[in-house]
Amino acid sequence: MPNAHRILIVDDSDEIIAYFTEVLEEHGYEYSVAQDGKTAIESMRSNRPDLVLLDVMMPRKSGIAVFNKMKKDPELAGVPIVIVTGASKATGVEMTTGAEDPKENYQDDMTREFGQQLREQLENLTPDGFLEKPVEPEQLIAKIRSLLG
């Protein structure tokens, strides 16, 4: 039975998009896709979603910028946002706790610094959910159901 809820997937990774669309299709959710933040905002204004799965690190407008723009827009402020990020793995800084992986070289120092800055920005947000990539299908669907009923 089709689900009437529309979900917007905002991610620049073709692999993540394919994975999320497969999971959503299996559970009967309608979805649309935006591969950058600018396109996501345009998409939301023309076809308001019921929930947004939002990556953080993207081209043209970061997930943090999209989040802030949505919260300031009266028509989009009430749309639930689930931050879905692989930033912990990419930066070596756990986004939920701030714990750092061991540093091995100078490049790690730069990456960890970026990770700490990103984590600080994420702490100032109040998303309706936060999922760390890789996301298990059951975890994704459970979060969506908890927010949409």
PAMAR-240335 format. One record per residue: residue in three letters; z, x, y of N, C-alpha, C in turn. Coordinates in Angstrom, 1 decimal, always signed. Example, Ala and Ser with C-alpha at 12.3 -4.5 7.8 and 13.67 -1.06 7.14 Angstrom:
2
r=ALA, n.z=+7.8, n.x=+13.2, n.y=-5.7, ca.z=+7.8, ca.x=+12.3, ca.y=-4.5, c.z=+7.8, c.x=+13.2, c.y=-3.3;
r=SER, n.z=+7.1, n.x=+12.8, n.y=-2.2, ca.z=+7.1, ca.x=+13.7, ca.y=-1.1, c.z=+7.9, c.x=+12.9, c.y=+0.0;
//
This chain:
149
r=MET, n.z=+0.0, n.x=+0.8, n.y=-1.2, ca.z=+0.0, ca.x=+0.0, ca.y=+0.0, c.z=+0.0, c.x=+0.9, c.y=+1.2;
r=PRO, n.z=-0.9, n.x=+0.7, n.y=+2.1, ca.z=-1.0, ca.x=+1.5, ca.y=+3.3, c.z=+0.2, c.x=+1.4, c.y=+4.2;
r=ASN, n.z=+0.6, n.x=+2.4, n.y=+4.9, ca.z=+1.7, ca.x=+2.5, ca.y=+5.8, c.z=+1.1, c.x=+2.3, c.y=+7.2;
r=ALA, n.z=+1.7, n.x=+1.5, n.y=+8.0, ca.z=+1.2, ca.x=+1.2, ca.y=+9.3, c.z=+1.5, c.x=+2.3, c.y=+10.3;
r=HIS, n.z=+2.4, n.x=+3.2, n.y=+10.0, ca.z=+2.8, ca.x=+4.3, ca.y=+10.9, c.z=+1.7, c.x=+5.4, c.y=+11.0;
r=ARG, n.z=+1.5, n.x=+5.8, n.y=+12.3, ca.z=+0.5, ca.x=+6.8, ca.y=+12.6, c.z=+1.3, c.x=+8.1, c.y=+13.0;
r=ILE, n.z=+0.9, n.x=+9.2, n.y=+12.3, ca.z=+1.5, ca.x=+10.5, ca.y=+12.5, c.z=+0.5, c.x=+11.4, c.y=+13.1;
r=LEU, n.z=+0.9, n.x=+12.2, n.y=+14.1, ca.z=+0.0, ca.x=+13.2, ca.y=+14.7, c.z=+0.5, c.x=+14.5, c.y=+14.2;
r=ILE, n.z=-0.4, n.x=+15.3, n.y=+13.5, ca.z=-0.1, ca.x=+16.6, ca.y=+13.1, c.z=-0.6, c.x=+17.6, c.y=+14.2;
r=VAL, n.z=+0.3, n.x=+18.4, n.y=+14.7, ca.z=-0.1, ca.x=+19.3, ca.y=+15.7, c.z=+0.1, c.x=+20.7, c.y=+15.2;
r=ASP, n.z=-0.9, n.x=+21.4, n.y=+14.8, ca.z=-0.8, ca.x=+22.7, ca.y=+14.1, c.z=-2.1, c.x=+23.4, c.y=+14.2;
r=ASP, n.z=-2.1, n.x=+24.7, n.y=+14.4, ca.z=-3.4, ca.x=+25.5, ca.y=+14.5, c.z=-3.8, c.x=+26.1, c.y=+13.1;
r=SER, n.z=-3.0, n.x=+25.9, n.y=+12.1, ca.z=-3.3, ca.x=+26.4, ca.y=+10.8, c.z=-4.1, c.x=+25.4, c.y=+9.9;
r=ASP, n.z=-5.3, n.x=+25.7, n.y=+9.5, ca.z=-6.1, ca.x=+24.9, ca.y=+8.7, c.z=-5.4, c.x=+24.6, c.y=+7.4;
r=GLU, n.z=-4.7, n.x=+25.6, n.y=+6.8, ca.z=-4.0, ca.x=+25.4, ca.y=+5.6, c.z=-2.8, c.x=+24.4, c.y=+5.7;
r=ILE, n.z=-2.1, n.x=+24.5, n.y=+6.8, ca.z=-0.9, ca.x=+23.6, ca.y=+7.0, c.z=-1.5, c.x=+22.2, c.y=+7.2;
r=ILE, n.z=-2.5, n.x=+22.1, n.y=+8.0, ca.z=-3.1, ca.x=+20.7, ca.y=+8.2, c.z=-3.6, c.x=+20.1, c.y=+6.9;
r=ALA, n.z=-4.3, n.x=+20.9, n.y=+6.1, ca.z=-4.7, ca.x=+20.4, ca.y=+4.8, c.z=-3.5, c.x=+19.9, c.y=+3.9;
r=TYR, n.z=-2.5, n.x=+20.7, n.y=+3.9, ca.z=-1.3, ca.x=+20.4, ca.y=+3.1, c.z=-0.6, c.x=+19.2, c.y=+3.6;
r=PHE, n.z=-0.4, n.x=+19.1, n.y=+4.9, ca.z=+0.3, ca.x=+17.9, ca.y=+5.5, c.z=-0.6, c.x=+16.6, c.y=+5.3;
r=THR, n.z=-1.9, n.x=+16.7, n.y=+5.5, ca.z=-2.7, ca.x=+15.5, ca.y=+5.3, c.z=-2.7, c.x=+15.1, c.y=+3.9;
r=GLU, n.z=-2.7, n.x=+16.0, n.y=+2.9, ca.z=-2.6, ca.x=+15.6, ca.y=+1.5, c.z=-1.3, c.x=+14.9, c.y=+1.2;
r=VAL, n.z=-0.2, n.x=+15.4, n.y=+1.7, ca.z=+1.1, ca.x=+14.8, ca.y=+1.5, c.z=+1.2, c.x=+13.4, c.y=+2.2;
r=LEU, n.z=+0.7, n.x=+13.3, n.y=+3.4, ca.z=+0.7, ca.x=+12.0, ca.y=+4.1, c.z=-0.2, c.x=+11.0, c.y=+3.4;
r=GLU, n.z=-1.4, n.x=+11.4, n.y=+3.0, ca.z=-2.3, ca.x=+10.5, ca.y=+2.3, c.z=-1.6, c.x=+10.0, c.y=+1.0;
r=GLU, n.z=-1.0, n.x=+10.8, n.y=+0.3, ca.z=-0.3, ca.x=+10.4, ca.y=-1.0, c.z=+0.7, c.x=+9.3, c.y=-0.7;
r=HIS, n.z=+1.3, n.x=+9.3, n.y=+0.5, ca.z=+2.4, ca.x=+8.4, ca.y=+0.8, c.z=+1.9, c.x=+7.3, c.y=+1.7;
r=GLY, n.z=+0.6, n.x=+7.2, n.y=+1.9, ca.z=+0.0, ca.x=+6.0, ca.y=+2.6, c.z=+0.1, c.x=+6.1, c.y=+4.1;
r=TYR, n.z=+0.4, n.x=+7.2, n.y=+4.7, ca.z=+0.5, ca.x=+7.3, ca.y=+6.2, c.z=-0.8, c.x=+7.5, c.y=+6.8;
r=GLU, n.z=-1.1, n.x=+6.9, n.y=+7.9, ca.z=-2.2, ca.x=+7.2, ca.y=+8.7, c.z=-1.9, c.x=+8.5, c.y=+9.5;
r=TYR, n.z=-2.9, n.x=+9.3, n.y=+9.9, ca.z=-2.6, ca.x=+10.5, ca.y=+10.6, c.z=-3.8, c.x=+10.9, c.y=+11.4;
r=SER, n.z=-3.6, n.x=+11.7, n.y=+12.4, ca.z=-4.6, ca.x=+12.4, ca.y=+13.2, c.z=-4.2, c.x=+13.8, c.y=+13.4;
r=VAL, n.z=-5.1, n.x=+14.6, n.y=+13.8, ca.z=-4.8, ca.x=+16.1, ca.y=+13.9, c.z=-5.2, c.x=+16.6, c.y=+15.3;
r=ALA, n.z=-4.4, n.x=+17.5, n.y=+15.8, ca.z=-4.7, ca.x=+18.3, ca.y=+17.0, c.z=-4.4, c.x=+19.7, c.y=+16.7;
r=GLN, n.z=-5.3, n.x=+20.6, n.y=+16.9, ca.z=-5.1, ca.x=+22.0, ca.y=+16.6, c.z=-4.6, c.x=+22.9, c.y=+17.7;
r=ASP, n.z=-4.3, n.x=+22.3, n.y=+18.9, ca.z=-3.7, ca.x=+23.0, ca.y=+20.0, c.z=-2.9, c.x=+22.0, c.y=+20.8;
r=GLY, n.z=-2.1, n.x=+22.5, n.y=+21.7, ca.z=-1.2, ca.x=+21.7, ca.y=+22.5, c.z=-1.9, c.x=+20.8, c.y=+23.5;
r=LYS, n.z=-3.0, n.x=+21.4, n.y=+24.1, ca.z=-3.7, ca.x=+20.6, ca.y=+25.1, c.z=-4.4, c.x=+19.4, c.y=+24.4;
r=THR, n.z=-5.0, n.x=+19.6, n.y=+23.3, ca.z=-5.7, ca.x=+18.5, ca.y=+22.6, c.z=-4.6, c.x=+17.5, c.y=+22.1;
r=ALA, n.z=-3.5, n.x=+17.9, n.y=+21.7, ca.z=-2.4, ca.x=+17.0, ca.y=+21.3, c.z=-2.0, c.x=+16.1, c.y=+22.3;
r=ILE, n.z=-1.8, n.x=+16.5, n.y=+23.6, ca.z=-1.4, ca.x=+15.7, ca.y=+24.7, c.z=-2.5, c.x=+14.6, c.y=+24.9;
r=GLU, n.z=-3.7, n.x=+15.1, n.y=+25.0, ca.z=-4.9, ca.x=+14.2, ca.y=+25.2, c.z=-4.9, c.x=+13.1, c.y=+24.1;
r=SER, n.z=-4.7, n.x=+13.5, n.y=+22.9, ca.z=-4.8, ca.x=+12.6, ca.y=+21.7, c.z=-3.7, c.x=+11.6, c.y=+21.8;
r=MET, n.z=-2.5, n.x=+12.0, n.y=+22.2, ca.z=-1.3, ca.x=+11.1, ca.y=+22.3, c.z=-1.5, c.x=+10.1, c.y=+23.4;
r=ARG, n.z=-2.2, n.x=+10.5, n.y=+24.5, ca.z=-2.4, ca.x=+9.5, ca.y=+25.6, c.z=-3.5, c.x=+8.5, c.y=+25.2;
r=SER, n.z=-4.4, n.x=+8.8, n.y=+24.4, ca.z=-5.4, ca.x=+7.9, ca.y=+24.0, c.z=-5.1, c.x=+7.0, c.y=+22.8;
r=ASN, n.z=-4.2, n.x=+7.6, n.y=+21.9, ca.z=-3.8, ca.x=+6.9, ca.y=+20.7, c.z=-2.4, c.x=+7.2, c.y=+20.4;
r=ARG, n.z=-1.4, n.x=+6.6, n.y=+21.0, ca.z=+0.0, ca.x=+6.9, ca.y=+20.9, c.z=+0.4, c.x=+6.9, c.y=+19.4;
r=PRO, n.z=+0.9, n.x=+8.0, n.y=+18.9, ca.z=+1.4, ca.x=+8.1, ca.y=+17.5, c.z=+2.8, c.x=+7.5, c.y=+17.4;
r=ASP, n.z=+3.2, n.x=+7.3, n.y=+16.2, ca.z=+4.6, ca.x=+6.8, ca.y=+15.9, c.z=+5.5, c.x=+8.0, c.y=+15.7;
r=LEU, n.z=+5.0, n.x=+9.1, n.y=+15.4, ca.z=+5.8, ca.x=+10.3, ca.y=+15.1, c.z=+4.8, c.x=+11.6, c.y=+15.3;
r=VAL, n.z=+5.4, n.x=+12.7, n.y=+15.7, ca.z=+4.6, ca.x=+13.9, ca.y=+15.9, c.z=+5.2, c.x=+15.0, c.y=+15.1;
r=LEU, n.z=+4.4, n.x=+15.7, n.y=+14.2, ca.z=+4.8, ca.x=+16.9, ca.y=+13.5, c.z=+4.3, c.x=+18.0, c.y=+14.4;
r=LEU, n.z=+5.1, n.x=+18.8, n.y=+15.0, ca.z=+4.8, ca.x=+19.7, ca.y=+16.0, c.z=+5.1, c.x=+21.2, c.y=+15.7;
r=ASP, n.z=+4.0, n.x=+22.0, n.y=+15.6, ca.z=+4.2, ca.x=+23.4, ca.y=+15.4, c.z=+4.6, c.x=+24.0, c.y=+16.7;
r=VAL, n.z=+5.2, n.x=+25.2, n.y=+16.7, ca.z=+5.7, ca.x=+25.8, ca.y=+18.0, c.z=+4.7, c.x=+26.8, c.y=+18.5;
r=MET, n.z=+4.2, n.x=+27.7, n.y=+17.7, ca.z=+3.3, ca.x=+28.7, ca.y=+18.2, c.z=+1.8, c.x=+28.3, c.y=+18.0;
r=MET, n.z=+1.2, n.x=+27.9, n.y=+19.1, ca.z=-0.2, ca.x=+27.4, ca.y=+19.1, c.z=-0.9, c.x=+27.9, c.y=+20.3;
r=PRO, n.z=-2.3, n.x=+27.9, n.y=+20.2, ca.z=-3.1, ca.x=+28.2, ca.y=+21.4, c.z=-3.1, c.x=+27.1, c.y=+22.4;
r=ARG, n.z=-3.5, n.x=+27.4, n.y=+23.6, ca.z=-3.8, ca.x=+26.6, ca.y=+24.8, c.z=-2.6, c.x=+25.8, c.y=+25.3;
r=LYS, n.z=-1.6, n.x=+25.6, n.y=+24.6, ca.z=-0.3, ca.x=+25.0, ca.y=+25.0, c.z=+0.6, c.x=+25.1, c.y=+23.9;
r=SER, n.z=+1.7, n.x=+25.8, n.y=+24.1, ca.z=+2.7, ca.x=+25.9, ca.y=+22.9, c.z=+3.3, c.x=+24.6, c.y=+22.6;
r=GLY, n.z=+3.9, n.x=+24.6, n.y=+21.4, ca.z=+4.7, ca.x=+23.4, ca.y=+21.0, c.z=+5.8, c.x=+23.1, c.y=+21.9;
r=ILE, n.z=+6.4, n.x=+24.1, n.y=+22.4, ca.z=+7.5, ca.x=+23.9, ca.y=+23.4, c.z=+7.0, c.x=+23.2, c.y=+24.6;
r=ALA, n.z=+5.9, n.x=+23.6, n.y=+25.1, ca.z=+5.3, ca.x=+23.0, ca.y=+26.3, c.z=+4.9, c.x=+21.5, c.y=+26.0;
r=VAL, n.z=+4.4, n.x=+21.3, n.y=+24.8, ca.z=+4.0, ca.x=+19.9, ca.y=+24.4, c.z=+5.3, c.x=+19.1, c.y=+24.4;
r=PHE, n.z=+6.3, n.x=+19.6, n.y=+23.7, ca.z=+7.6, ca.x=+18.9, ca.y=+23.6, c.z=+8.1, c.x=+18.5, c.y=+25.0;
r=ASN, n.z=+8.1, n.x=+19.4, n.y=+25.9, ca.z=+8.6, ca.x=+19.2, ca.y=+27.3, c.z=+7.8, c.x=+18.2, c.y=+28.0;
r=LYS, n.z=+6.5, n.x=+18.3, n.y=+27.9, ca.z=+5.5, ca.x=+17.3, ca.y=+28.5, c.z=+5.8, c.x=+15.9, c.y=+28.0;
r=MET, n.z=+5.9, n.x=+15.8, n.y=+26.6, ca.z=+6.2, ca.x=+14.5, ca.y=+26.0, c.z=+7.5, c.x=+13.8, c.y=+26.6;
r=LYS, n.z=+8.5, n.x=+14.6, n.y=+26.7, ca.z=+9.8, ca.x=+14.1, ca.y=+27.1, c.z=+9.8, c.x=+13.7, c.y=+28.6;
r=LYS, n.z=+8.9, n.x=+14.2, n.y=+29.4, ca.z=+8.8, ca.x=+13.9, ca.y=+30.8, c.z=+7.8, c.x=+12.7, c.y=+31.0;
r=ASP, n.z=+7.1, n.x=+12.3, n.y=+30.0, ca.z=+6.1, ca.x=+11.3, ca.y=+30.1, c.z=+6.7, c.x=+9.9, c.y=+29.6;
r=PRO, n.z=+6.9, n.x=+9.0, n.y=+30.5, ca.z=+7.5, ca.x=+7.7, ca.y=+30.1, c.z=+6.9, c.x=+7.0, c.y=+28.9;
r=GLU, n.z=+5.6, n.x=+7.2, n.y=+28.7, ca.z=+4.9, ca.x=+6.5, ca.y=+27.6, c.z=+5.1, c.x=+7.3, c.y=+26.3;
r=LEU, n.z=+5.4, n.x=+8.6, n.y=+26.4, ca.z=+5.5, ca.x=+9.4, ca.y=+25.1, c.z=+7.0, c.x=+9.8, c.y=+24.8;
r=ALA, n.z=+7.9, n.x=+9.6, n.y=+25.8, ca.z=+9.2, ca.x=+10.1, ca.y=+25.7, c.z=+10.0, c.x=+9.6, c.y=+24.4;
r=GLY, n.z=+9.6, n.x=+8.4, n.y=+24.0, ca.z=+10.3, ca.x=+7.7, ca.y=+22.9, c.z=+9.7, c.x=+8.1, c.y=+21.5;
r=VAL, n.z=+8.6, n.x=+8.8, n.y=+21.5, ca.z=+8.0, ca.x=+9.2, ca.y=+20.2, c.z=+8.8, c.x=+10.3, c.y=+19.5;
r=PRO, n.z=+9.2, n.x=+10.0, n.y=+18.3, ca.z=+10.0, ca.x=+11.0, ca.y=+17.6, c.z=+9.2, c.x=+12.3, c.y=+17.3;
r=ILE, n.z=+9.8, n.x=+13.4, n.y=+17.5, ca.z=+9.2, ca.x=+14.7, ca.y=+17.4, c.z=+9.9, c.x=+15.5, c.y=+16.3;
r=VAL, n.z=+9.2, n.x=+16.0, n.y=+15.3, ca.z=+9.7, ca.x=+16.9, ca.y=+14.3, c.z=+9.1, c.x=+18.3, c.y=+14.5;
r=ILE, n.z=+9.9, n.x=+19.2, n.y=+14.9, ca.z=+9.4, ca.x=+20.6, ca.y=+15.0, c.z=+9.2, c.x=+21.2, c.y=+13.6;
r=VAL, n.z=+8.0, n.x=+21.6, n.y=+13.3, ca.z=+7.8, ca.x=+22.3, ca.y=+12.0, c.z=+7.2, c.x=+23.7, c.y=+12.4;
r=THR, n.z=+8.0, n.x=+24.7, n.y=+12.0, ca.z=+7.7, ca.x=+26.0, ca.y=+12.4, c.z=+7.8, c.x=+27.0, c.y=+11.3;
r=GLY, n.z=+7.0, n.x=+28.0, n.y=+11.4, ca.z=+7.2, ca.x=+29.2, ca.y=+10.5, c.z=+7.6, c.x=+30.4, c.y=+11.3;
r=ALA, n.z=+8.2, n.x=+30.1, n.y=+12.5, ca.z=+8.6, ca.x=+31.2, ca.y=+13.4, c.z=+9.6, c.x=+32.2, c.y=+12.7;
r=SER, n.z=+10.5, n.x=+31.6, n.y=+11.9, ca.z=+11.5, ca.x=+32.5, ca.y=+11.3, c.z=+10.9, c.x=+33.6, c.y=+10.5;
r=LYS, n.z=+9.9, n.x=+33.2, n.y=+9.7, ca.z=+9.2, ca.x=+34.1, ca.y=+8.8, c.z=+8.4, c.x=+35.1, c.y=+9.6;
r=ALA, n.z=+7.7, n.x=+34.5, n.y=+10.7, ca.z=+6.8, ca.x=+35.4, ca.y=+11.5, c.z=+7.6, c.x=+36.4, c.y=+12.3;
r=THR, n.z=+8.7, n.x=+36.0, n.y=+12.8, ca.z=+9.4, ca.x=+36.9, ca.y=+13.7, c.z=+10.6, c.x=+37.7, c.y=+13.1;
r=GLY, n.z=+11.0, n.x=+37.2, n.y=+11.9, ca.z=+12.2, ca.x=+37.9, ca.y=+11.3, c.z=+13.5, c.x=+37.4, c.y=+11.9;
r=VAL, n.z=+13.5, n.x=+36.4, n.y=+12.7, ca.z=+14.7, ca.x=+35.8, ca.y=+13.3, c.z=+14.8, c.x=+34.4, c.y=+12.8;
r=GLU, n.z=+15.9, n.x=+34.0, n.y=+12.1, ca.z=+16.1, ca.x=+32.7, ca.y=+11.6, c.z=+16.3, c.x=+31.8, c.y=+12.8;
r=MET, n.z=+15.4, n.x=+30.8, n.y=+13.0, ca.z=+15.4, ca.x=+29.9, ca.y=+14.1, c.z=+16.7, c.x=+29.0, c.y=+14.2;
r=THR, n.z=+17.3, n.x=+28.7, n.y=+13.1, ca.z=+18.5, ca.x=+27.8, ca.y=+13.1, c.z=+19.8, c.x=+28.6, c.y=+13.3;
r=THR, n.z=+19.8, n.x=+29.8, n.y=+12.9, ca.z=+21.1, ca.x=+30.6, ca.y=+13.0, c.z=+21.1, c.x=+31.8, c.y=+13.9;
r=GLY, n.z=+19.9, n.x=+32.3, n.y=+14.1, ca.z=+19.7, ca.x=+33.6, ca.y=+14.9, c.z=+19.9, c.x=+34.8, c.y=+14.1;
r=ALA, n.z=+20.1, n.x=+34.7, n.y=+12.8, ca.z=+20.3, ca.x=+35.9, ca.y=+12.0, c.z=+18.9, c.x=+36.6, c.y=+11.9;
r=GLU, n.z=+19.0, n.x=+38.0, n.y=+11.9, ca.z=+17.8, ca.x=+38.8, ca.y=+11.9, c.z=+17.6, c.x=+39.5, c.y=+10.6;
r=ASP, n.z=+16.3, n.x=+39.6, n.y=+10.1, ca.z=+16.0, ca.x=+40.4, ca.y=+9.0, c.z=+16.2, c.x=+41.9, c.y=+9.4;
r=PRO, n.z=+16.4, n.x=+42.8, n.y=+8.4, ca.z=+16.5, ca.x=+44.2, ca.y=+8.8, c.z=+15.3, c.x=+44.7, c.y=+9.5;
r=LYS, n.z=+15.5, n.x=+45.5, n.y=+10.5, ca.z=+14.3, ca.x=+46.1, ca.y=+11.2, c.z=+13.9, c.x=+47.4, c.y=+10.5;
r=GLU, n.z=+12.6, n.x=+47.6, n.y=+10.4, ca.z=+12.1, ca.x=+48.8, ca.y=+9.7, c.z=+11.4, c.x=+49.7, c.y=+10.7;
r=ASN, n.z=+10.9, n.x=+49.2, n.y=+11.8, ca.z=+10.2, ca.x=+50.1, ca.y=+12.7, c.z=+10.2, c.x=+49.5, c.y=+14.1;
r=TYR, n.z=+9.5, n.x=+50.2, n.y=+15.1, ca.z=+9.5, ca.x=+49.7, ca.y=+16.5, c.z=+8.8, c.x=+48.4, c.y=+16.6;
r=GLN, n.z=+7.8, n.x=+48.1, n.y=+15.8, ca.z=+7.1, ca.x=+46.8, ca.y=+15.9, c.z=+8.0, c.x=+45.7, c.y=+15.5;
r=ASP, n.z=+8.9, n.x=+45.9, n.y=+14.6, ca.z=+9.9, ca.x=+44.9, ca.y=+14.2, c.z=+10.8, c.x=+44.6, c.y=+15.4;
r=ASP, n.z=+11.2, n.x=+45.7, n.y=+16.2, ca.z=+12.0, ca.x=+45.4, ca.y=+17.4, c.z=+11.3, c.x=+44.4, c.y=+18.4;
r=MET, n.z=+10.1, n.x=+44.7, n.y=+18.6, ca.z=+9.3, ca.x=+43.8, ca.y=+19.5, c.z=+9.2, c.x=+42.4, c.y=+19.0;
r=THR, n.z=+9.0, n.x=+42.3, n.y=+17.7, ca.z=+8.8, ca.x=+41.0, ca.y=+17.0, c.z=+10.2, c.x=+40.2, c.y=+17.1;
r=ARG, n.z=+11.3, n.x=+40.9, n.y=+16.8, ca.z=+12.6, ca.x=+40.3, ca.y=+16.8, c.z=+13.0, c.x=+39.9, c.y=+18.2;
r=GLU, n.z=+12.6, n.x=+40.6, n.y=+19.2, ca.z=+12.9, ca.x=+40.3, ca.y=+20.6, c.z=+12.2, c.x=+38.9, c.y=+20.9;
r=PHE, n.z=+10.9, n.x=+38.9, n.y=+20.5, ca.z=+10.2, ca.x=+37.6, ca.y=+20.7, c.z=+10.8, c.x=+36.5, c.y=+20.0;
r=GLY, n.z=+11.3, n.x=+36.7, n.y=+18.7, ca.z=+11.9, ca.x=+35.7, ca.y=+17.9, c.z=+13.2, c.x=+35.2, c.y=+18.6;
r=GLN, n.z=+14.0, n.x=+36.1, n.y=+19.1, ca.z=+15.2, ca.x=+35.7, ca.y=+19.8, c.z=+14.9, c.x=+34.8, c.y=+21.1;
r=GLN, n.z=+13.9, n.x=+35.2, n.y=+21.8, ca.z=+13.5, ca.x=+34.4, ca.y=+23.0, c.z=+13.0, c.x=+33.0, c.y=+22.6;
r=LEU, n.z=+12.2, n.x=+33.0, n.y=+21.5, ca.z=+11.8, ca.x=+31.7, ca.y=+21.0, c.z=+12.9, c.x=+30.8, c.y=+20.5;
r=ARG, n.z=+13.9, n.x=+31.4, n.y=+19.8, ca.z=+15.0, ca.x=+30.7, ca.y=+19.3, c.z=+15.8, c.x=+30.1, c.y=+20.5;
r=GLU, n.z=+16.0, n.x=+30.9, n.y=+21.6, ca.z=+16.7, ca.x=+30.4, ca.y=+22.7, c.z=+16.0, c.x=+29.2, c.y=+23.3;
r=GLN, n.z=+14.7, n.x=+29.2, n.y=+23.4, ca.z=+13.9, ca.x=+28.1, ca.y=+23.9, c.z=+14.1, c.x=+26.9, c.y=+23.0;
r=LEU, n.z=+14.0, n.x=+27.1, n.y=+21.7, ca.z=+14.2, ca.x=+26.0, ca.y=+20.8, c.z=+15.6, c.x=+25.4, c.y=+20.8;
r=GLU, n.z=+16.6, n.x=+26.2, n.y=+21.1, ca.z=+18.0, ca.x=+25.6, ca.y=+21.3, c.z=+18.1, c.x=+24.7, c.y=+22.4;
r=ASN, n.z=+17.2, n.x=+24.8, n.y=+23.4, ca.z=+17.3, ca.x=+23.9, ca.y=+24.6, c.z=+16.6, c.x=+22.6, c.y=+24.3;
r=LEU, n.z=+15.8, n.x=+22.5, n.y=+23.2, ca.z=+15.1, ca.x=+21.3, ca.y=+22.9, c.z=+16.0, c.x=+20.4, c.y=+22.0;
r=THR, n.z=+15.7, n.x=+19.1, n.y=+22.0, ca.z=+16.5, ca.x=+18.2, ca.y=+21.2, c.z=+15.5, c.x=+17.4, c.y=+20.3;
r=PRO, n.z=+14.8, n.x=+18.1, n.y=+19.4, ca.z=+13.9, ca.x=+17.3, ca.y=+18.5, c.z=+14.6, c.x=+16.3, c.y=+17.6;
r=ASP, n.z=+13.9, n.x=+15.4, n.y=+17.1, ca.z=+14.4, ca.x=+14.4, ca.y=+16.2, c.z=+14.6, c.x=+15.0, c.y=+14.8;
r=GLY, n.z=+13.9, n.x=+16.1, n.y=+14.6, ca.z=+14.0, ca.x=+16.8, ca.y=+13.3, c.z=+13.5, c.x=+18.3, c.y=+13.5;
r=PHE, n.z=+13.9, n.x=+19.1, n.y=+12.5, ca.z=+13.5, ca.x=+20.5, ca.y=+12.5, c.z=+13.2, c.x=+20.9, c.y=+11.1;
r=LEU, n.z=+12.0, n.x=+21.3, n.y=+10.8, ca.z=+11.7, ca.x=+21.8, ca.y=+9.4, c.z=+11.1, c.x=+23.2, c.y=+9.5;
r=GLU, n.z=+11.5, n.x=+24.0, n.y=+8.5, ca.z=+11.1, ca.x=+25.4, ca.y=+8.5, c.z=+9.9, c.x=+25.4, c.y=+7.4;
r=LYS, n.z=+8.8, n.x=+26.1, n.y=+7.8, ca.z=+7.7, ca.x=+26.3, ca.y=+6.8, c.z=+8.1, c.x=+27.4, c.y=+5.9;
r=PRO, n.z=+7.8, n.x=+27.3, n.y=+4.6, ca.z=+7.0, ca.x=+26.3, ca.y=+4.0, c.z=+7.9, c.x=+25.0, c.y=+3.7;
r=VAL, n.z=+7.3, n.x=+23.9, n.y=+3.9, ca.z=+8.0, ca.x=+22.6, ca.y=+3.8, c.z=+7.6, c.x=+22.0, c.y=+2.5;
r=GLU, n.z=+8.7, n.x=+21.6, n.y=+1.7, ca.z=+8.4, ca.x=+20.9, ca.y=+0.5, c.z=+8.0, c.x=+19.4, c.y=+0.8;
r=PRO, n.z=+7.1, n.x=+18.9, n.y=+0.0, ca.z=+6.6, ca.x=+17.5, ca.y=+0.2, c.z=+7.7, c.x=+16.5, c.y=+0.4;
r=GLU, n.z=+8.7, n.x=+16.6, n.y=-0.5, ca.z=+9.8, ca.x=+15.6, ca.y=-0.5, c.z=+10.6, c.x=+15.7, c.y=+0.8;
r=GLN, n.z=+10.8, n.x=+17.0, n.y=+1.2, ca.z=+11.5, ca.x=+17.2, ca.y=+2.5, c.z=+10.8, c.x=+16.6, c.y=+3.7;
r=LEU, n.z=+9.5, n.x=+16.8, n.y=+3.7, ca.z=+8.7, ca.x=+16.2, ca.y=+4.8, c.z=+8.7, c.x=+14.7, c.y=+4.8;
r=ILE, n.z=+8.5, n.x=+14.1, n.y=+3.7, ca.z=+8.5, ca.x=+12.6, ca.y=+3.6, c.z=+9.9, c.x=+12.1, c.y=+3.8;
r=ALA, n.z=+10.9, n.x=+12.7, n.y=+3.4, ca.z=+12.3, ca.x=+12.3, ca.y=+3.6, c.z=+12.6, c.x=+12.2, c.y=+5.1;
r=LYS, n.z=+12.2, n.x=+13.3, n.y=+5.8, ca.z=+12.4, ca.x=+13.4, ca.y=+7.3, c.z=+11.6, c.x=+12.3, c.y=+8.0;
r=ILE, n.z=+10.4, n.x=+12.0, n.y=+7.6, ca.z=+9.5, ca.x=+11.0, ca.y=+8.2, c.z=+10.2, c.x=+9.6, c.y=+8.0;
r=ARG, n.z=+10.6, n.x=+9.4, n.y=+6.8, ca.z=+11.2, ca.x=+8.1, ca.y=+6.4, c.z=+12.5, c.x=+7.9, c.y=+7.2;
r=SER, n.z=+13.3, n.x=+8.9, n.y=+7.4, ca.z=+14.5, ca.x=+8.8, ca.y=+8.1, c.z=+14.3, c.x=+8.4, c.y=+9.5;
r=LEU, n.z=+13.2, n.x=+8.8, n.y=+10.1, ca.z=+12.9, ca.x=+8.5, ca.y=+11.5, c.z=+12.1, c.x=+7.3, c.y=+11.7;
r=LEU, n.z=+11.3, n.x=+6.9, n.y=+10.8, ca.z=+10.4, ca.x=+5.7, ca.y=+10.9, c.z=+10.9, c.x=+4.5, c.y=+10.1;
r=GLY, n.z=+11.8, n.x=+4.7, n.y=+9.2, ca.z=+12.3, ca.x=+3.6, ca.y=+8.4, c.z=+11.4, c.x=+3.3, c.y=+7.2;
//
